[in-house]
Amino acid sequence: MKERDLIFFRPLWRRVAVTVICVLWSIVEWVTQNPFWGIVSAGLAGYCYWALFVNFDDSESRDP
């Protein structure tokens, strides 16, 4: 991630909010029977989880 991304996503609530929005979008698409957009939004939710929780290192962006 770029430095501006690290700064924006430093608060945990922002990372959770973005991921939850993507999951909710995926649920809406599957319920309304749009499998293409359901797959796209599920992939985006998975990427958000990976990038914002698994691979996110906020120790660099914190002030000492």
Number of C-alpha atoms within 10 A of each C-alpha: 10 6 9 9 9 17 12 10 16 18 11 11 10 13 18 15 11 15 21 15 13 21 20 14 19 23 15 15 19 17 11 10 11 12 13 11 15 20 14 15 22 20 15 17 21 15 15 20 19 13 14 22 15 10 11 15 14 15 9 9 11 10 5 5
